[in-house]
Amino acid sequence: MSKAKFYHAGCPVCVTAEQEIISLIGEDGVEVIHLGENKGKIGEAEKLGVKSVPALVTPTGNVLHINYGAGIEDLK
C-alpha cells in the first residue's frame, strides 16, 4: 500500500478528522473512503483491522483509530 487509507462515515467527528488528515498528509498521500456511501468497502476495512471510524490505515498497515464516530458494526 503506497497511500494511507482514511475510512470514515460522514459524521461531524469524521469530517473534521478528514480535514485534519488531508492538511497533514496532503490529498496525494491519502485515499479517503466514505463507508456510509461505499458500503462495499466495509469488508476491506475490517480485513485491515478497522474497528471504528474515523480510522487511518498507514502505508505500513498500522491502524490508527481517531476519536470515535461509529463502530464498524454500526455501518453494516
PQR file with spaces between the fields and no chain letter, atoms N, CA, C, O and H, PARSE charges and radii, in Angstrom:
ATOM       1  N    MET     1       0.865   -1.171    0.000 -0.4000 1.5000
ATOM       2  CA   MET     1       0.000    0.000    0.000 -0.0000 2.0000
ATOM       3  C    MET     1       0.907    1.228    0.000  0.5500 1.7000
ATOM       4  O    MET     1       1.733    1.393    0.898 -0.5500 1.4000
ATOM       5  N    SER     2       0.758    2.070   -0.985 -0.4000 1.5000
ATOM       6  CA   SER     2       1.613    3.254   -1.068 -0.0000 2.0000
ATOM       7  C    SER     2       1.002    4.490   -0.425  0.5500 1.7000
ATOM       8  O    SER     2       1.721    5.388    0.014 -0.5500 1.4000
ATOM       9  H    SER     2       0.087    1.936   -1.714  0.4000 1.0000
ATOM      10  N    LYS     3      -0.309    4.534   -0.369 -0.4000 1.5000
ATOM      11  CA   LYS     3      -1.005    5.656    0.265 -0.0000 2.0000
ATOM      12  C    LYS     3      -1.609    5.197    1.579  0.5500 1.7000
ATOM      13  O    LYS     3      -1.878    4.012    1.776 -0.5500 1.4000
ATOM      14  H    LYS     3      -0.893    3.805   -0.725  0.4000 1.0000
ATOM      15  N    ALA     4      -1.816    6.145    2.470 -0.4000 1.5000
ATOM      16  CA   ALA     4      -2.613    5.872    3.654 -0.0000 2.0000
ATOM      17  C    ALA     4      -4.071    5.802    3.214  0.5500 1.7000
ATOM      18  O    ALA     4      -4.455    6.405    2.212 -0.5500 1.4000
ATOM      19  H    ALA     4      -1.597    7.108    2.310  0.4000 1.0000
ATOM      20  N    LYS     5      -4.878    5.061    3.970 -0.4000 1.5000
ATOM      21  CA   LYS     5      -6.317    4.997    3.698 -0.0000 2.0000
ATOM      22  C    LYS     5      -7.044    5.550    4.914  0.5500 1.7000
ATOM      23  O    LYS     5      -6.811    5.121    6.045 -0.5500 1.4000
ATOM      24  H    LYS     5      -4.566    4.572    4.784  0.4000 1.0000
ATOM      25  N    PHE     6      -7.927    6.507    4.662 -0.4000 1.5000
ATOM      26  CA   PHE     6      -8.698    7.120    5.731 -0.0000 2.0000
ATOM      27  C    PHE     6     -10.147    6.702    5.560  0.5500 1.7000
ATOM      28  O    PHE     6     -10.800    7.070    4.584 -0.5500 1.4000
ATOM      29  H    PHE     6      -8.116    6.855    3.744  0.4000 1.0000
ATOM      30  N    TYR     7     -10.645    5.927    6.521 -0.4000 1.5000
ATOM      31  CA   TYR     7     -12.020    5.442    6.490 -0.0000 2.0000
ATOM      32  C    TYR     7     -12.870    6.299    7.415  0.5500 1.7000
ATOM      33  O    TYR     7     -12.472    6.607    8.539 -0.5500 1.4000
ATOM      34  H    TYR     7     -10.114    5.628    7.314  0.4000 1.0000
ATOM      35  N    HIS     8     -14.058    6.682    6.920 -0.4000 1.5000
ATOM      36  CA   HIS     8     -14.969    7.452    7.765 -0.0000 2.0000
ATOM      37  C    HIS     8     -16.409    7.214    7.335  0.5500 1.7000
ATOM      38  O    HIS     8     -16.673    6.534    6.343 -0.5500 1.4000
ATOM      39  H    HIS     8     -14.381    6.432    6.008  0.4000 1.0000
ATOM      40  N    ALA     9     -17.336    7.787    8.100 -0.4000 1.5000
ATOM      41  CA   ALA     9     -18.760    7.574    7.842 -0.0000 2.0000
ATOM      42  C    ALA     9     -19.525    8.865    7.606  0.5500 1.7000
ATOM      43  O    ALA     9     -20.749    8.837    7.481 -0.5500 1.4000
ATOM      44  H    ALA     9     -17.122    8.339    8.905  0.4000 1.0000
ATOM      45  N    GLY    10     -18.842    9.984    7.543 -0.4000 1.5000
ATOM      46  CA   GLY    10     -19.501   11.238    7.229 -0.0000 2.0000
ATOM      47  C    GLY    10     -20.031   12.020    8.411  0.5500 1.7000
ATOM      48  O    GLY    10     -20.597   13.098    8.227 -0.5500 1.4000
ATOM      49  H    GLY    10     -17.847   10.007    7.644  0.4000 1.0000
ATOM      50  N    CYS    11     -19.865   11.507    9.621 -0.4000 1.5000
ATOM      51  CA   CYS    11     -20.348   12.240   10.795 -0.0000 2.0000
ATOM      52  C    CYS    11     -19.443   13.452   11.042  0.5500 1.7000
ATOM      53  O    CYS    11     -18.353   13.525   10.476 -0.5500 1.4000
ATOM      54  H    CYS    11     -19.405   10.632    9.771  0.4000 1.0000
ATOM      55  N    PRO    12     -19.871   14.392   11.866 -0.5600 1.5000
ATOM      56  CA   PRO    12     -19.047   15.577   12.123  0.2800 2.0000
ATOM      57  C    PRO    12     -17.643   15.259   12.640  0.5500 1.7000
ATOM      58  O    PRO    12     -16.682   15.923   12.253 -0.5500 1.4000
ATOM      59  N    VAL    13     -17.513   14.257   13.505 -0.4000 1.5000
ATOM      60  CA   VAL    13     -16.202   13.849   14.005 -0.0000 2.0000
ATOM      61  C    VAL    13     -15.331   13.384   12.844  0.5500 1.7000
ATOM      62  O    VAL    13     -14.155   13.737   12.757 -0.5500 1.4000
ATOM      63  H    VAL    13     -18.295   13.718   13.819  0.4000 1.0000
ATOM      64  N    CYS    14     -15.922   12.584   11.948 -0.4000 1.5000
ATOM      65  CA   CYS    14     -15.189   12.044   10.795 -0.0000 2.0000
ATOM      66  C    CYS    14     -14.771   13.141    9.818  0.5500 1.7000
ATOM      67  O    CYS    14     -13.644   13.136    9.321 -0.5500 1.4000
ATOM      68  H    CYS    14     -16.878   12.297   12.018  0.4000 1.0000
ATOM      69  N    VAL    15     -15.661   14.065    9.547 -0.4000 1.5000
ATOM      70  CA   VAL    15     -15.365   15.138    8.590 -0.0000 2.0000
ATOM      71  C    VAL    15     -14.237   16.019    9.113  0.5500 1.7000
ATOM      72  O    VAL    15     -13.347   16.404    8.355 -0.5500 1.4000
ATOM      73  H    VAL    15     -16.576   14.069    9.950  0.4000 1.0000
ATOM      74  N    THR    16     -14.269   16.340   10.402 -0.4000 1.5000
ATOM      75  CA   THR    16     -13.199   17.133   10.993 -0.0000 2.0000
ATOM      76  C    THR    16     -11.872   16.386   10.914  0.5500 1.7000
ATOM      77  O    THR    16     -10.847   16.967   10.559 -0.5500 1.4000
ATOM      78  H    THR    16     -14.992   16.028   11.019  0.4000 1.0000
ATOM      79  N    ALA    17     -11.894   15.096   11.245 -0.4000 1.5000
ATOM      80  CA   ALA    17     -10.670   14.295   11.174 -0.0000 2.0000
ATOM      81  C    ALA    17     -10.161   14.209    9.739  0.5500 1.7000
ATOM      82  O    ALA    17      -8.953   14.275    9.510 -0.5500 1.4000
ATOM      83  H    ALA    17     -12.727   14.624   11.533  0.4000 1.0000
ATOM      84  N    GLU    18     -11.064   14.063    8.769 -0.4000 1.5000
ATOM      85  CA   GLU    18     -10.674   14.026    7.356 -0.0000 2.0000
ATOM      86  C    GLU    18      -9.935   15.305    6.964  0.5500 1.7000
ATOM      87  O    GLU    18      -8.885   15.246    6.325 -0.5500 1.4000
ATOM      88  H    GLU    18     -12.045   14.009    8.955  0.4000 1.0000
ATOM      89  N    GLN    19     -10.476   16.445    7.343 -0.4000 1.5000
ATOM      90  CA   GLN    19      -9.846   17.724    7.011 -0.0000 2.0000
ATOM      91  C    GLN    19      -8.456   17.830    7.635  0.5500 1.7000
ATOM      92  O    GLN    19      -7.523   18.316    6.997 -0.5500 1.4000
ATOM      93  H    GLN    19     -11.329   16.493    7.863  0.4000 1.0000
ATOM      94  N    GLU    20      -8.320   17.382    8.863 -0.4000 1.5000
ATOM      95  CA   GLU    20      -7.031   17.437    9.548 -0.0000 2.0000
ATOM      96  C    GLU    20      -6.018   16.490    8.897  0.5500 1.7000
ATOM      97  O    GLU    20      -4.861   16.859    8.696 -0.5500 1.4000
ATOM      98  H    GLU    20      -9.078   16.987    9.381  0.4000 1.0000
ATOM      99  N    ILE    21      -6.449   15.285    8.574 -0.4000 1.5000
ATOM     100  CA   ILE    21      -5.557   14.304    7.944 -0.0000 2.0000
ATOM     101  C    ILE    21      -5.074   14.831    6.599  0.5500 1.7000
ATOM     102  O    ILE    21      -3.884   14.749    6.294 -0.5500 1.4000
ATOM     103  H    ILE    21      -7.389   14.985    8.737  0.4000 1.0000
ATOM     104  N    ILE    22      -5.976   15.367    5.799 -0.4000 1.5000
ATOM     105  CA   ILE    22      -5.587   15.903    4.493 -0.0000 2.0000
ATOM     106  C    ILE    22      -4.618   17.071    4.655  0.5500 1.7000
ATOM     107  O    ILE    22      -3.675   17.204    3.875 -0.5500 1.4000
ATOM     108  H    ILE    22      -6.943   15.434    6.047  0.4000 1.0000
ATOM     109  N    SER    23      -4.841   17.918    5.660 -0.4000 1.5000
ATOM     110  CA   SER    23      -3.927   19.044    5.852 -0.0000 2.0000
ATOM     111  C    SER    23      -2.549   18.565    6.308  0.5500 1.7000
ATOM     112  O    SER    23      -1.546   19.211    6.004 -0.5500 1.4000
ATOM     113  H    SER    23      -5.608   17.811    6.293  0.4000 1.0000
ATOM     114  N    LEU    24      -2.482   17.460    7.021 -0.4000 1.5000
ATOM     115  CA   LEU    24      -1.202   16.921    7.490 -0.0000 2.0000
ATOM     116  C    LEU    24      -0.464   16.122    6.418  0.5500 1.7000
ATOM     117  O    LEU    24       0.743   16.281    6.233 -0.5500 1.4000
ATOM     118  H    LEU    24      -3.297   16.936    7.267  0.4000 1.0000
ATOM     119  N    ILE    25      -1.201   15.264    5.716 -0.4000 1.5000
ATOM     120  CA   ILE    25      -0.591   14.335    4.759 -0.0000 2.0000
ATOM     121  C    ILE    25      -0.636   14.868    3.331  0.5500 1.7000
ATOM     122  O    ILE    25       0.269   14.619    2.534 -0.5500 1.4000
ATOM     123  H    ILE    25      -2.181   15.136    5.866  0.4000 1.0000
ATOM     124  N    GLY    26      -1.696   15.601    3.020 -0.4000 1.5000
ATOM     125  CA   GLY    26      -1.909   16.071    1.654 -0.0000 2.0000
ATOM     126  C    GLY    26      -2.818   15.108    0.905  0.5500 1.7000
ATOM     127  O    GLY    26      -2.821   13.905    1.170 -0.5500 1.4000
ATOM     128  H    GLY    26      -2.431   15.803    3.667  0.4000 1.0000
ATOM     129  N    GLU    27      -3.585   15.646   -0.029 -0.4000 1.5000
ATOM     130  CA   GLU    27      -4.554   14.831   -0.773 -0.0000 2.0000
ATOM     131  C    GLU    27      -3.900   13.700   -1.557  0.5500 1.7000
ATOM     132  O    GLU    27      -4.504   12.643   -1.740 -0.5500 1.4000
ATOM     133  H    GLU    27      -3.582   16.623   -0.244  0.4000 1.0000
ATOM     134  N    ASP    28      -2.680   13.913   -2.018 -0.4000 1.5000
ATOM     135  CA   ASP    28      -1.995   12.888   -2.801 -0.0000 2.0000
ATOM     136  C    ASP    28      -1.499   11.721   -1.953  0.5500 1.7000
ATOM     137  O    ASP    28      -1.185   10.658   -2.489 -0.5500 1.4000
ATOM     138  H    ASP    28      -2.189   14.771   -1.869  0.4000 1.0000
ATOM     139  N    GLY    29      -1.428   11.906   -0.655 -0.4000 1.5000
ATOM     140  CA   GLY    29      -0.888   10.872    0.219 -0.0000 2.0000
ATOM     141  C    GLY    29      -1.922   10.030    0.924  0.5500 1.7000
ATOM     142  O    GLY    29      -1.577    9.096    1.648 -0.5500 1.4000
ATOM     143  H    GLY    29      -1.683   12.770   -0.220  0.4000 1.0000
ATOM     144  N    VAL    30      -3.192   10.348    0.720 -0.4000 1.5000
ATOM     145  CA   VAL    30      -4.241    9.617    1.426 -0.0000 2.0000
ATOM     146  C    VAL    30      -5.433    9.354    0.513  0.5500 1.7000
ATOM     147  O    VAL    30      -5.864   10.225   -0.244 -0.5500 1.4000
ATOM     148  H    VAL    30      -3.472   11.107    0.132  0.4000 1.0000
ATOM     149  N    GLU    31      -5.953    8.140    0.603 -0.4000 1.5000
ATOM     150  CA   GLU    31      -7.190    7.782   -0.090 -0.0000 2.0000
ATOM     151  C    GLU    31      -8.316    7.870    0.933  0.5500 1.7000
ATOM     152  O    GLU    31      -8.273    7.193    1.960 -0.5500 1.4000
ATOM     153  H    GLU    31      -5.603    7.433    1.218  0.4000 1.0000
ATOM     154  N    VAL    32      -9.313    8.689    0.666 -0.4000 1.5000
ATOM     155  CA   VAL    32     -10.433    8.870    1.586 -0.0000 2.0000
ATOM     156  C    VAL    32     -11.565    7.944    1.152  0.5500 1.7000
ATOM     157  O    VAL    32     -11.997    7.968   -0.001 -0.5500 1.4000
ATOM     158  H    VAL    32      -9.348    9.240   -0.168  0.4000 1.0000
ATOM     159  N    ILE    33     -12.041    7.124    2.100 -0.4000 1.5000
ATOM     160  CA   ILE    33     -13.103    6.162    1.823 -0.0000 2.0000
ATOM     161  C    ILE    33     -14.255    6.418    2.782  0.5500 1.7000
ATOM     162  O    ILE    33     -14.129    6.229    3.992 -0.5500 1.4000
ATOM     163  H    ILE    33     -11.690    7.105    3.037  0.4000 1.0000
ATOM     164  N    HIS    34     -15.380    6.849    2.221 -0.4000 1.5000
ATOM     165  CA   HIS    34     -16.597    7.150    2.992 -0.0000 2.0000
ATOM     166  C    HIS    34     -17.420    5.869    3.046  0.5500 1.7000
ATOM     167  O    HIS    34     -18.081    5.515    2.069 -0.5500 1.4000
ATOM     168  H    HIS    34     -15.482    7.002    1.238  0.4000 1.0000
ATOM     169  N    LEU    35     -17.385    5.171    4.180 -0.4000 1.5000
ATOM     170  CA   LEU    35     -18.072    3.888    4.299 -0.0000 2.0000
ATOM     171  C    LEU    35     -19.590    4.021    4.338  0.5500 1.7000
ATOM     172  O    LEU    35     -20.302    3.052    4.072 -0.5500 1.4000
ATOM     173  H    LEU    35     -16.848    5.458    4.973  0.4000 1.0000
ATOM     174  N    GLY    36     -20.090    5.198    4.663 -0.4000 1.5000
ATOM     175  CA   GLY    36     -21.533    5.417    4.623 -0.0000 2.0000
ATOM     176  C    GLY    36     -22.054    5.420    3.203  0.5500 1.7000
ATOM     177  O    GLY    36     -23.187    5.009    2.949 -0.5500 1.4000
ATOM     178  H    GLY    36     -19.512    5.985    4.879  0.4000 1.0000
ATOM     179  N    GLU    37     -21.231    5.884    2.275 -0.4000 1.5000
ATOM     180  CA   GLU    37     -21.612    5.943    0.864 -0.0000 2.0000
ATOM     181  C    GLU    37     -21.088    4.751    0.071  0.5500 1.7000
ATOM     182  O    GLU    37     -21.618    4.444   -0.997 -0.5500 1.4000
ATOM     183  H    GLU    37     -20.312    6.218    2.481  0.4000 1.0000
ATOM     184  N    ASN    38     -20.068    4.080    0.571 -0.4000 1.5000
ATOM     185  CA   ASN    38     -19.448    2.977   -0.144 -0.0000 2.0000
ATOM     186  C    ASN    38     -19.366    1.760    0.774  0.5500 1.7000
ATOM     187  O    ASN    38     -18.283    1.365    1.204 -0.5500 1.4000
ATOM     188  H    ASN    38     -19.638    4.329    1.439  0.4000 1.0000
ATOM     189  N    LYS    39     -20.517    1.178    1.065 -0.4000 1.5000
ATOM     190  CA   LYS    39     -20.592    0.052    1.999 -0.0000 2.0000
ATOM     191  C    LYS    39     -19.820   -1.169    1.508  0.5500 1.7000
ATOM     192  O    LYS    39     -19.473   -2.043    2.302 -0.5500 1.4000
ATOM     193  H    LYS    39     -21.397    1.499    0.716  0.4000 1.0000
ATOM     194  N    GLY    40     -19.551   -1.234    0.214 -0.4000 1.5000
ATOM     195  CA   GLY    40     -18.775   -2.333   -0.334 -0.0000 2.0000
ATOM     196  C    GLY    40     -17.345   -2.375    0.177  0.5500 1.7000
ATOM     197  O    GLY    40     -16.672   -3.394    0.024 -0.5500 1.4000
ATOM     198  H    GLY    40     -19.833   -0.524   -0.431  0.4000 1.0000
ATOM     199  N    LYS    41     -16.873   -1.312    0.771 -0.4000 1.5000
ATOM     200  CA   LYS    41     -15.506   -1.232    1.302 -0.0000 2.0000
ATOM     201  C    LYS    41     -15.428   -1.593    2.795  0.5500 1.7000
ATOM     202  O    LYS    41     -14.341   -1.597    3.375 -0.5500 1.4000
ATOM     203  H    LYS    41     -17.420   -0.485    0.896  0.4000 1.0000
ATOM     204  N    ILE    42     -16.573   -1.894    3.413 -0.4000 1.5000
ATOM     205  CA   ILE    42     -16.566   -2.223    4.841 -0.0000 2.0000
ATOM     206  C    ILE    42     -15.747   -3.489    5.094  0.5500 1.7000
ATOM     207  O    ILE    42     -14.962   -3.534    6.041 -0.5500 1.4000
ATOM     208  H    ILE    42     -17.456   -1.891    2.943  0.4000 1.0000
ATOM     209  N    GLY    43     -15.919   -4.504    4.268 -0.4000 1.5000
ATOM     210  CA   GLY    43     -15.151   -5.740    4.425 -0.0000 2.0000
ATOM     211  C    GLY    43     -13.659   -5.502    4.305  0.5500 1.7000
ATOM     212  O    GLY    43     -12.874   -6.063    5.069 -0.5500 1.4000
ATOM     213  H    GLY    43     -16.556   -4.467    3.499  0.4000 1.0000
ATOM     214  N    GLU    44     -13.264   -4.673    3.348 -0.4000 1.5000
ATOM     215  CA   GLU    44     -11.850   -4.310    3.182 -0.0000 2.0000
ATOM     216  C    GLU    44     -11.315   -3.649    4.446  0.5500 1.7000
ATOM     217  O    GLU    44     -10.229   -3.980    4.922 -0.5500 1.4000
ATOM     218  H    GLU    44     -13.902   -4.217    2.727  0.4000 1.0000
ATOM     219  N    ALA    45     -12.091   -2.711    4.983 -0.4000 1.5000
ATOM     220  CA   ALA    45     -11.680   -2.007    6.196 -0.0000 2.0000
ATOM     221  C    ALA    45     -11.515   -2.992    7.357  0.5500 1.7000
ATOM     222  O    ALA    45     -10.539   -2.915    8.104 -0.5500 1.4000
ATOM     223  H    ALA    45     -12.973   -2.442    4.596  0.4000 1.0000
ATOM     224  N    GLU    46     -12.459   -3.907    7.506 -0.4000 1.5000
ATOM     225  CA   GLU    46     -12.380   -4.902    8.580 -0.0000 2.0000
ATOM     226  C    GLU    46     -11.142   -5.778    8.432  0.5500 1.7000
ATOM     227  O    GLU    46     -10.462   -6.058    9.419 -0.5500 1.4000
ATOM     228  H    GLU    46     -13.251   -3.969    6.899  0.4000 1.0000
ATOM     229  N    LYS    47     -10.845   -6.211    7.219 -0.4000 1.5000
ATOM     230  CA   LYS    47      -9.659   -7.054    6.981 -0.0000 2.0000
ATOM     231  C    LYS    47      -8.371   -6.328    7.344  0.5500 1.7000
ATOM     232  O    LYS    47      -7.396   -6.950    7.767 -0.5500 1.4000
ATOM     233  H    LYS    47     -11.398   -5.984    6.417  0.4000 1.0000
ATOM     234  N    LEU    48      -8.373   -5.024    7.179 -0.4000 1.5000
ATOM     235  CA   LEU    48      -7.197   -4.224    7.524 -0.0000 2.0000
ATOM     236  C    LEU    48      -7.101   -3.955    9.031  0.5500 1.7000
ATOM     237  O    LEU    48      -6.072   -3.484    9.515 -0.5500 1.4000
ATOM     238  H    LEU    48      -9.164   -4.519    6.835  0.4000 1.0000
ATOM     239  N    GLY    49      -8.189   -4.259    9.778 -0.4000 1.5000
ATOM     240  CA   GLY    49      -8.179   -4.074   11.226 -0.0000 2.0000
ATOM     241  C    GLY    49      -8.945   -2.887   11.741  0.5500 1.7000
ATOM     242  O    GLY    49      -8.841   -2.553   12.921 -0.5500 1.4000
ATOM     243  H    GLY    49      -9.025   -4.641    9.385  0.4000 1.0000
ATOM     244  N    VAL    50      -9.723   -2.231   10.880 -0.4000 1.5000
ATOM     245  CA   VAL    50     -10.518   -1.081   11.310 -0.0000 2.0000
ATOM     246  C    VAL    50     -11.681   -1.570   12.170  0.5500 1.7000
ATOM     247  O    VAL    50     -12.469   -2.414   11.744 -0.5500 1.4000
ATOM     248  H    VAL    50      -9.807   -2.502    9.922  0.4000 1.0000
ATOM     249  N    LYS    51     -11.778   -1.036   13.372 -0.4000 1.5000
ATOM     250  CA   LYS    51     -12.850   -1.398   14.311 -0.0000 2.0000
ATOM     251  C    LYS    51     -13.884   -0.294   14.459  0.5500 1.7000
ATOM     252  O    LYS    51     -15.039   -0.553   14.800 -0.5500 1.4000
ATOM     253  H    LYS    51     -11.138   -0.351   13.719  0.4000 1.0000
ATOM     254  N    SER    52     -13.463    0.940   14.200 -0.4000 1.5000
ATOM     255  CA   SER    52     -14.359    2.088   14.299 -0.0000 2.0000
ATOM     256  C    SER    52     -13.830    3.176   13.372  0.5500 1.7000
ATOM     257  O    SER    52     -12.670    3.159   12.959 -0.5500 1.4000
ATOM     258  H    SER    52     -12.525    1.151   13.923  0.4000 1.0000
ATOM     259  N    VAL    53     -14.697    4.105   13.064 -0.4000 1.5000
ATOM     260  CA   VAL    53     -14.306    5.236   12.222 -0.0000 2.0000
ATOM     261  C    VAL    53     -14.483    6.519   13.025  0.5500 1.7000
ATOM     262  O    VAL    53     -15.345    6.590   13.901 -0.5500 1.4000
ATOM     263  H    VAL    53     -15.638    4.118   13.400  0.4000 1.0000
ATOM     264  N    PRO    54     -13.685    7.514   12.738 -0.5600 1.5000
ATOM     265  CA   PRO    54     -12.663    7.597   11.706  0.2800 2.0000
ATOM     266  C    PRO    54     -11.420    6.786   12.067  0.5500 1.7000
ATOM     267  O    PRO    54     -11.059    6.653   13.236 -0.5500 1.4000
ATOM     268  N    ALA    55     -10.776    6.247   11.025 -0.4000 1.5000
ATOM     269  CA   ALA    55      -9.548    5.481   11.215 -0.0000 2.0000
ATOM     270  C    ALA    55      -8.629    5.705   10.022  0.5500 1.7000
ATOM     271  O    ALA    55      -9.072    5.833    8.881 -0.5500 1.4000
ATOM     272  H    ALA    55     -11.070    6.355   10.075  0.4000 1.0000
ATOM     273  N    LEU    56      -7.360    5.746   10.318 -0.4000 1.5000
ATOM     274  CA   LEU    56      -6.344    5.900    9.289 -0.0000 2.0000
ATOM     275  C    LEU    56      -5.510    4.629    9.266  0.5500 1.7000
ATOM     276  O    LEU    56      -4.970    4.209   10.290 -0.5500 1.4000
ATOM     277  H    LEU    56      -7.000    5.641   11.246  0.4000 1.0000
ATOM     278  N    VAL    57      -5.408    4.015    8.078 -0.4000 1.5000
ATOM     279  CA   VAL    57      -4.538    2.862    7.904 -0.0000 2.0000
ATOM     280  C    VAL    57      -3.291    3.376    7.193  0.5500 1.7000
ATOM     281  O    VAL    57      -3.365    3.888    6.076 -0.5500 1.4000
ATOM     282  H    VAL    57      -5.847    4.355    7.247  0.4000 1.0000
ATOM     283  N    THR    58      -2.157    3.236    7.849 -0.4000 1.5000
ATOM     284  CA   THR    58      -0.907    3.751    7.298 -0.0000 2.0000
ATOM     285  C    THR    58      -0.410    2.857    6.164  0.5500 1.7000
ATOM     286  O    THR    58      -0.850    1.713    6.040 -0.5500 1.4000
ATOM     287  H    THR    58      -2.097    2.820    8.757  0.4000 1.0000
ATOM     288  N    PRO    59       0.496    3.365    5.342 -0.5600 1.5000
ATOM     289  CA   PRO    59       1.038    2.540    4.262  0.2800 2.0000
ATOM     290  C    PRO    59       1.719    1.259    4.749  0.5500 1.7000
ATOM     291  O    PRO    59       1.850    0.304    3.984 -0.5500 1.4000
ATOM     292  N    THR    60       2.149    1.228    6.003 -0.4000 1.5000
ATOM     293  CA   THR    60       2.767    0.019    6.550 -0.0000 2.0000
ATOM     294  C    THR    60       1.752   -0.929    7.173  0.5500 1.7000
ATOM     295  O    THR    60       2.123   -1.995    7.664 -0.5500 1.4000
ATOM     296  H    THR    60       2.042    2.004    6.624  0.4000 1.0000
ATOM     297  N    GLY    61       0.458   -0.551    7.159 -0.4000 1.5000
ATOM     298  CA   GLY    61      -0.600   -1.424    7.651 -0.0000 2.0000
ATOM     299  C    GLY    61      -1.038   -1.183    9.079  0.5500 1.7000
ATOM     300  O    GLY    61      -1.902   -1.902    9.580 -0.5500 1.4000
ATOM     301  H    GLY    61       0.157    0.315    6.759  0.4000 1.0000
ATOM     302  N    ASN    62      -0.474   -0.200    9.746 -0.4000 1.5000
ATOM     303  CA   ASN    62      -0.928    0.122   11.101 -0.0000 2.0000
ATOM     304  C    ASN    62      -2.255    0.862   11.040  0.5500 1.7000
ATOM     305  O    ASN    62      -2.460    1.723   10.185 -0.5500 1.4000
ATOM     306  H    ASN    62       0.228    0.384    9.338  0.4000 1.0000
ATOM     307  N    VAL    63      -3.158    0.515   11.960 -0.4000 1.5000
ATOM     308  CA   VAL    63      -4.469    1.168   12.025 -0.0000 2.0000
ATOM     309  C    VAL    63      -4.461    2.156   13.184  0.5500 1.7000
ATOM     310  O    VAL    63      -4.211    1.789   14.333 -0.5500 1.4000
ATOM     311  H    VAL    63      -2.991   -0.185   12.655  0.4000 1.0000
ATOM     312  N    LEU    64      -4.739    3.415   12.860 -0.4000 1.5000
ATOM     313  CA   LEU    64      -4.816    4.465   13.866 -0.0000 2.0000
ATOM     314  C    LEU    64      -6.281    4.880   14.004  0.5500 1.7000
ATOM     315  O    LEU    64      -6.827    5.560   13.136 -0.5500 1.4000
ATOM     316  H    LEU    64      -4.942    3.712   11.927  0.4000 1.0000
ATOM     317  N    HIS    65      -6.903    4.466   15.095 -0.4000 1.5000
ATOM     318  CA   HIS    65      -8.288    4.854   15.343 -0.0000 2.0000
ATOM     319  C    HIS    65      -8.284    6.252   15.942  0.5500 1.7000
ATOM     320  O    HIS    65      -7.621    6.507   16.948 -0.5500 1.4000
ATOM     321  H    HIS    65      -6.460    3.913   15.800  0.4000 1.0000
ATOM     322  N    ILE    66      -9.021    7.145   15.320 -0.4000 1.5000
ATOM     323  CA   ILE    66      -9.008    8.556   15.679 -0.0000 2.0000
ATOM     324  C    ILE    66     -10.344    8.912   16.325  0.5500 1.7000
ATOM     325  O    ILE    66     -11.398    8.788   15.702 -0.5500 1.4000
ATOM     326  H    ILE    66      -9.559    6.937   14.503  0.4000 1.0000
ATOM     327  N    ASN    67     -10.288    9.354   17.579 -0.4000 1.5000
ATOM     328  CA   ASN    67     -11.513    9.722   18.284 -0.0000 2.0000
ATOM     329  C    ASN    67     -12.501    8.575   18.181  0.5500 1.7000
ATOM     330  O    ASN    67     -12.069    7.422   18.174 -0.5500 1.4000
ATOM     331  H    ASN    67      -9.432    9.455   18.086  0.4000 1.0000
ATOM     332  N    TYR    68     -13.782    8.817   18.103 -0.4000 1.5000
ATOM     333  CA   TYR    68     -14.779    7.758   17.919 -0.0000 2.0000
ATOM     334  C    TYR    68     -16.016    8.371   17.284  0.5500 1.7000
ATOM     335  O    TYR    68     -16.663    9.240   17.868 -0.5500 1.4000
ATOM     336  H    TYR    68     -14.133    9.753   18.109  0.4000 1.0000
ATOM     337  N    GLY    69     -16.332    7.913   16.092 -0.4000 1.5000
ATOM     338  CA   GLY    69     -17.542    8.372   15.412 -0.0000 2.0000
ATOM     339  C    GLY    69     -18.591    7.292   15.372  0.5500 1.7000
ATOM     340  O    GLY    69     -19.751    7.529   15.707 -0.5500 1.4000
ATOM     341  H    GLY    69     -15.806    7.208   15.617  0.4000 1.0000
ATOM     342  N    ALA    70     -18.181    6.081   14.953 -0.4000 1.5000
ATOM     343  CA   ALA    70     -19.109    4.945   14.849 -0.0000 2.0000
ATOM     344  C    ALA    70     -18.318    3.648   14.797  0.5500 1.7000
ATOM     345  O    ALA    70     -17.215    3.604   14.252 -0.5500 1.4000
ATOM     346  H    ALA    70     -17.239    5.888   14.680  0.4000 1.0000
ATOM     347  N    GLY    71     -18.884    2.598   15.365 -0.4000 1.5000
ATOM     348  CA   GLY    71     -18.280    1.273   15.253 -0.0000 2.0000
ATOM     349  C    GLY    71     -18.508    0.715   13.865  0.5500 1.7000
ATOM     350  O    GLY    71     -19.499    1.047   13.214 -0.5500 1.4000
ATOM     351  H    GLY    71     -19.780    2.634   15.807  0.4000 1.0000
ATOM     352  N    ILE    72     -17.601   -0.128   13.409 -0.4000 1.5000
ATOM     353  CA   ILE    72     -17.719   -0.705   12.073 -0.0000 2.0000
ATOM     354  C    ILE    72     -19.016   -1.523   11.952  0.5500 1.7000
ATOM     355  O    ILE    72     -19.611   -1.563   10.876 -0.5500 1.4000
ATOM     356  H    ILE    72     -16.797   -0.398   13.938  0.4000 1.0000
ATOM     357  N    GLU    73     -19.452   -2.160   13.014 -0.4000 1.5000
ATOM     358  CA   GLU    73     -20.694   -2.955   13.011 -0.0000 2.0000
ATOM     359  C    GLU    73     -21.910   -2.051   12.772  0.5500 1.7000
ATOM     360  O    GLU    73     -22.888   -2.469   12.151 -0.5500 1.4000
ATOM     361  H    GLU    73     -18.968   -2.128   13.888  0.4000 1.0000
ATOM     362  N    ASP    74     -21.843   -0.830   13.259 -0.4000 1.5000
ATOM     363  CA   ASP    74     -22.953    0.105   13.081 -0.0000 2.0000
ATOM     364  C    ASP    74     -23.123    0.534   11.623  0.5500 1.7000
ATOM     365  O    ASP    74     -24.190    1.009   11.234 -0.5500 1.4000
ATOM     366  H    ASP    74     -21.049   -0.490   13.764  0.4000 1.0000
ATOM     367  N    LEU    75     -22.083    0.368   10.829 -0.4000 1.5000
ATOM     368  CA   LEU    75     -22.127    0.795    9.432 -0.0000 2.0000
ATOM     369  C    LEU    75     -22.699   -0.257    8.494  0.5500 1.7000
ATOM     370  O    LEU    75     -23.056    0.037    7.354 -0.5500 1.4000
ATOM     371  H    LEU    75     -21.216   -0.017   11.145  0.4000 1.0000
ATOM     372  N    LYS    76     -22.781   -1.480    8.986 -0.4000 1.5000
ATOM     373  CA   LYS    76     -23.261   -2.587    8.138 -0.0000 2.0000
ATOM     374  C    LYS    76     -24.742   -2.511    7.864  0.5500 1.7000
ATOM     375  O    LYS    76     -25.286   -3.369    7.169 -0.5500 1.4000
ATOM     376  H    LYS    76     -22.491   -1.720    9.913  0.4000 1.0000
